[in-house]
Amino acid sequence: MTPYRAIAFSGSLRDGSSNTALVRMAQRLAPPQLAVEIIDWLDQLPWMNPDLEPDPPAILQQWWTALRDADALIVGMPEYNWSPTPLAKNALDWATRPPDDRAIAGTAVAFLSAAGRGGGANAQANLTTILGYLGAHMVEEPPVRLSSVADRLRADGTTDDPEIEEAVRAKMEAVVEALRARDAAATDTAPEA
């Protein structure tokens, strides 16, 4: 079976980010049916501006193509001041464009957060509502919202804490299940030849 394809990015630019570590861990622990490619160039996207849509710059076209070619999007989602980071929000705002052909439509989206006391719950809730409304398939369960884990995650995405690994592994398995359910629903509603 050809594996599903996921792209992944971290919403943090910080060296040694726990959220970047979670994305690397997700890539390593994904089941065989899910190939995860990490992209690290979204800081080059222009700030969201609909005036750019008629003649999008190459980097924006690259982002839209990456999304349309992927079955799933995995995001390491930090939380600053109860909100997603500007990097993550800008990338995801562009993902919902253009309005008549949203790049993220039909994509399974999963958030992994290592953030403060709340574990990124506020940033995840905000974007889950928005992206779900705009056509993404949000994979909310099981949640990965880790608090105060910086001392338990290494930058390369490894840890000695089996609970963190189990949480990330379960999330990646849930992404595959969401994609299977999406495909089954599409088959059920396809017109007969």
N, C-alpha and C positions, 0 to 999 in steps of 0.2 A: 504494500500500500504506500502510495506517495504521501509523505508526511504533510501535515498542515504547516504553513509558514507563518511565523510571527516576527514582527520587528519590535525592538525594545529600546527605550531610552530612559535616561535618568533626568529628572527635573532639577538636578543640582549641578552646579559648576564647581563645587568645592572639591579640592584634592582630598582624598580619603573619605568621601561621602558615604555614609551608611546606605543611602538609597541607591547609589551607583553599585555598591557591593551587593545589594539585593537583586539588582538587575543581572549582575554577573552570576549570582547564585541561581537565579531563575533559568538562565541559559544552560547552566551545568546540570540542573536537576529536572529539566523538562523531560517528559516521557518521550520515547522514541518517535511517537507520531507527531511531535511538535518540534520543528527546527526553529531555533530562535537566533536572529541576527541582531546584534547590538549596533545602533547607529549613534554617532557622537558628533554630528555636525549641525544639530538643530539650533545651536546658538548663532548660526550664520543666517537664519531666517530674518527677513525684515520684520519690523513691528507690523502687527495686523493693520491693514489699510485696504479697504475694498477697491480703492482706486488702482491698485496693482493687479487686480484680477483679470482685466481684459488682455493684458500683455504681461503675464507673470514672469518674474525673474527666474533664471534657471534653477536656483536653489529651491524655490517654492514649487516649481514643476517637479523637481526631484522628490520632494516631500509628498506631494500628491500621488505621484507614481508609486512610491514605496508603500503608501497606505493602500492604494487600490490593488497592488500586487500581493498584499499580505492578507491572511485570514484573521490574524489577531494582532493586537497592540498591547504590549506590556510596558507599564510606566512605573519607574521608581519615583514615588510622589512625596517630596518633602512638604512640609507645611511651615509657612512663615506667617505670623500674625493671623492665624486661623484660616489662611488662604493658600492656594497653590502658588508656587513660585512663578515669577514673571516668565521664565523660560518655558515651564510646562504649560502655563496658560496660553502663551503666544502660540506655541506649537499646536495645542489642541484647538485654539480658535481657528487657526488656518486649516486644521483638519476638517472642520465643519463647512468649509467653503469648496467651491462656489455654491450658492444656495440651491441652484437647480440640479446639481450633481455632486453632492457632498462626498468628499474623498473618504470619510470615515464610515459612511453608510454601509451597514451589513457587517462591519468589523467587530469581532469580539474584543472587548477592552477589559483589562485587569490592572488594578492598582496594587502596588506593594509599597508600604510606607514604614519608615523608621523616623519618628518625629516626636520629640518632646513627650510630655505627659499623656497627651491624648492619642499618640500614635498615628497622627495624620488623619483622624476621623473627619475633621471639619473640611479639609481640602478634598478628601475623597467624596464626601456627601455632596458637596457643591457640584463637582464635575460629573458625578454619576447621574444626577438629575438632568443636567444640561445635555450631556452626550447621549443619554438614553432617549431623551425627547427628540434629538436630532438624528436618530437612526442607528446608533451603535448598539450592539448587544453587550450590555454591561454584565460582567462576571463578578458579582458582589460577594458570593459565598464560596469558600470560607474566606472571611476577611483576613488580610495581612496588615495589621496596624500595630507595629511594635514600638514600645516606648523605652527610652533609655537603654539602647542596645549597642551604642557605639563601641563600648569596650568588649563586646562579644562578636563583632563582625570585623573581618579583615578586608582590606581594600580589594583583594582578588576574589571576593565573594565566598570565602570559606569561613567556617566557624566551628567551634568545639561544642556548640549548644545544639543538641539534637532537636529541640523544640522549634528553633528557628528554621532549621532545614525541613522539618516535617510540615511547617506552615507553608513554606514556599513550594514544596513539592505538591502539597494538596491543592494549592492555588493553580499550579500548572496543569494538574490533572483535571481540575474543574474547567479550565480553558478548553481542553480537548473535548470534554463532555459537552460544553456549550456549542462547540463547532459541530459536533456530531448531531446534536439536537437541531441546530440551524439547518444542516444539510437534510436531515430527515423531514423537517417541516417544509423545506423547499421541494422535496420529492413528492410529499403528500399533496401539495397544492399545484404541482406542474400539470398542465393540460395533457390529456392522453393523445398520443399520435394517431 
